[in-house]
Amino acid sequence: MENVKKHIKEQQFNNIYLICGEEEYLKRNIKKNLSEAIVSADDNMNRSYYEGKNINFKEVIDLCETMPFFSDRRLVLFENTGCFEKACDELLEYLPELTTSTYLVFVEEKVDKRSKLFKLVKSNGYVCECNHLNNDSLMKWILTRIGKENKKITRDTMNYIINSLGNDLEKISCEIEKLLCYTLNKDVIEIADVDAVCIPEITGKIFEMIDAMGNKNKEKALELYYDLLSQKEPPMRILFMLSRQFNIMLQVKELSDKRMSKKEIEEKLNMKGFVISKIQGQLKNFTHKSIREALEKAIELEEAIKNGNMNEKVAVELLLTEFSC
């Protein structure tokens, strides 16, 4: 990403770009900034856009061969073509012959890094992977965004935002905008402000509930549960998320006991490093036995609900109470 910023700043561009990855917010912003730097947004004569998997690449190639109109550059922007998941022989043959005045920008949801087209673009252009940011990068992003409004925020508050909202920049960006409006007459954004206006992600609440259970704080665990109910979260979904989290904790515990590194656990479970770190922090208040018992109890309660033997709201209360005492 930093290289793309450098290309824009220096006005020195590759002729082919591939923007991919799971972080939609970053992909959208890089697409906008890069494409408008190559050819201005109002230059409709030299900007073309193609979307979807049914593109006529013969037509595209003919366009690419056309000299730009009163400009040094022609931009062709593609979105979600699927070309990096399957064979795309027309592009594969043409790209090495691409004229220097034409610039191609691909924005793809999914790519196969083993494909010939991906390897060609990586060798002859630039691949920009936009993945979810780690905790430190998220904090830096939040700090920069809030700093632009001449406001301050503590590290604890930023941690609280990330734990409450998750690591999706789209959601964090929307909630930061709400925070900035809410704290219009304040210099410092505090945890109380976050609680007042931000909508927490259920995953963050589940983490907090399990933390409360580990700390034997029944009142806090139930308070968090009732908060989720007030936000119209179904009890069965909450029970499922608790079961899922206990299952992940069990796996992390067993792998940690085998003295696997955080990086090895991350790769084994296909999870982000900062999530593994948070779970390992939770494990300090749980034994292997207590995690397994909580998981078995959650499965037992789910079965009782499905068989009509227990009310779902009461079942979750029972789980939280039993393992918070």
N, C-alpha and C positions, 0 to 999 in steps of 0.2 A: 504493500500500500504506500509506503514511504517513497518507493521508486516512482510510482505514478504521480505523486505530488511533486516530485523533483522534475519529472518530464513536463508537467503543466507549468511549473514555475520557469523552467528554462526554455519552454516552447520547443523541446526536442522530443519528437514522438517516434515510437515504433509504428510500423505500418499495420501491424496486427496485434490486437489485445483480446485476451479472454479473461472476463471477470466471472468468477464462480465462487461457490462456498455457501454456507448455511446462514450467514448473517445478512438478511435482506436489507437492513437499514444501510449498512456499509456499501453493499452492491449498488443500491439505488443512488447513493450520493456520489460514488466514484463514477458511475455511468454518466450522471448528469455533468459533473465537473469536467471529466475527461472529454466527453463528446462536445461540450460547449467550448472547450479550449481548442479543440481541433478545428471545428467549424462553428461559428456563432449560431445561437438558437434561432435567429430570425433569417438565416440564410437558407431558405427552403430550396433553392436551386441546387445546392451542393450537399444537402442532407437527405438521406433515404433511410427508411425504417422498415424492417421485416420482422414478423413475429409468427411463431408457430412452426409446425413440422411439415407443412405442405408448401414449401417455398420453391419457386421455379428458379433453380440456380443458373440456368442458361441465361435467363433475363438478368439476374444479378451480375453475372460475369460480363455481359454486354455493357451494363451500367458502369461497372468498375473500369472498363476500358475507355470510357468517355472522359475526355479532359474536363476538369472543373471549369465552371462558368465564372469568369472574372475573379478567380481566386486561385490560391496555390494548392488548395486541398479539397478533396471530395471525401465525405464521410458516409459509410454504410454501416448502420447499426442493426444488429440482430439480437433477438431475445427469445430464449427457450426454443431453439430450433431442433434440439435433440441430436445435432450433428456430432456431438462428442460422446454419444452413447452407441452409435451405430456407424456403419461404413458410409462415407460421403465422398465417393470417388471424384465427383466433379470438382469439389472444393480442393480435395487433396492434390489433384493434378494442376489446378489453376494457381493456388496460392504462391508457389515458388516463382511464378511469372507476374505476380501482382505489380502493377505500375506504381511508381514511387509517389505519385500525386494522390493515390487512393488509400484511405485508412479504414480498416475494418475493426469494429468493436463488437465482440460477442459477449452476451450476458446470459449465462446458462445456470439453470437450477441444478442439473446433474451432469457430471462428466465422468468418463472412463479414462483414467490416466494411462491406461495401457493402449488406448486407441492411437492409430497412426496420426490422426488429425491433431490430437492433443500434443503429441510429441513434436509434430511439425511446428505448431504454434509456439511451443516452449522453446524450440531451437531458433526460430526465425522471428518471433515476436516477443510478447510479454504476457505471462500468466499471473493474474492478480487473484490470490485466494483470500476470500473474506470469511473467516471463521469467527465464532464467538470469542470475544475478548476474555482474557483471564482477569482475575480480581484486580491486579495492579493496573492493567491497561484500562479497565472499566473505571477505576477511581481517577486515573489521569484524565479520562474523557469527561467524567462528571465535573471534575475540578475545573477543567478548561471551559466547559459549557457554562457553569455557574460564574466563573471568573469574568466571562464576557459581560455579565450583568452587574459587575462590581460587588458581588456577594461572596461571602465566605461560608465554608462548611468544614466540619471536623472529619477526621478519618473514621471515627466511630459512627457518625451519621451516614457517611458514604457506605460503610459496611452494612449498616442497617437497611439502606435503600436496596443494595444488591441482594441481601438475604431475603428481603420482603418481596422484591419484584423479579428476581431471577437475573439471568445474564442476557436477555433479549434486548438489544439496543433500541428497537422500535418502541417497545413498551416503556423502557426507562426514559427515552426521549420525550414521550407524551407526558409521563408523570412529572418529569423535570419542568416542563412547560407549565403544568398546573402549579407546581411548587413555587415557581418564579412569580406567577400571578398572585398566589396566596400570600407570599412574603414581600409584596411590593414595597412596604414601608419598613422592612427589616434589613439589617446588614448581614445577619448570620442565619443560615437555615439550620433548624434543629430537628431532633427526632420527633418531637411533638408535632411539628409542621408536616412531617411525612405521614404520621398517623392520622392527621386531620384531613388530608386531601388525596393521598395515594391509595390505589386499590391493590392490595397485596396479591401476588401470585399464590395459588393454592399450594404449590410445592414449598414455597417459603414458609407458609403457615404450618405445613406438615413437619418441616424441620423444627420449627419452634415448639410444636406440640410434643415431639419426641424428646427435645431438649428438656422440656418441663417434666416429662415422665422420668427421664434419667435423673433429674434433680429432685425427684419426689415432690414436685409442686403440683398437686392435684388441682388446686384452684386455677392456676395459670393454664394448665392443659385444657380444662373445661371451658375457661373463658375464651381461649382460641377457637375451640370447637363451636361454641355458640356464635362467635363472630362469623365463622364460615357459614353456619346455618342462616344467619341474618342476611348473608350475601347470596342466598338461594343455592348454596352448594348442597347437593343431595347427600344424605348420610352414607349411602352405599358407595358413592364416589370417594368420600373421605375415608371410609373403611378400606377401600381398595388401595388408596394412596398410602395409608398407614402400613398395610400388608406389604406393598411393594417396597416401601422404605426399609422395613424390618428385614425383608429378603435381601436387599442390597447390602444392608449393614452386616448381615450374616456372612455374605460372600466376602466383603472387605475384611471382616474380622478373621475369617479362615485363611485368606491369602496373606494378611499381615502376620498371622501366627506362623506362617511358613517362611517369614522373613523376606517376602517379596518387596521390592522397592515401590514407592508410589507410582513411578513411571511404568513399572511392570504391571501393577494393578490396573492402572489407567488403560493400558493396551489390552489387558485380559478382559476387562469388563466393558471396554469401549465407552469410557466415561471421561469427562474433563478432570484435569488435575485438581482444580480448586474445589470441585464437588467431592473428590476423594479426601481432600484435606479436611473439609467440613465434617464428613462422615467419621473420619478417624478421630476428630475432636469429640464427636458424640459418643464414640465407643468407650471413652474413659469412664463413663457412668453406667456402662452395661457390661455384664459378663456374657460369655458365649451362651450359657444356659438361659439367662433371662431374655436374650434376643430370640432364641429358638422358641421359648415358651410363649412370648408375645406373638410371634408369627403363627404358631399353632393355634393360639387362642383366637386370633383374628380370622383364621380360616374356619375354625369351628363356629364362630359367630356368624360368618357369612353363610355357612351352610344352614344354620338355624333360621336365618332370615328368609332364605330361599324356600325353606320347607314350611314357612308360615308359623314357626314356633317362637319367633321373637320380633318385636318392633325394632326397625332399623335404627331409629334415633337412640333408643335405650341401649341397643347393642354397642354402639360406639362409646356411649357414656360408660358402660360397664368395662370396656377394654381400657379406656383412659384411667378410670378409677382404680382398677385392679393393679395396673402396673405403675401407678403414681404413688402408691402407698408403701 
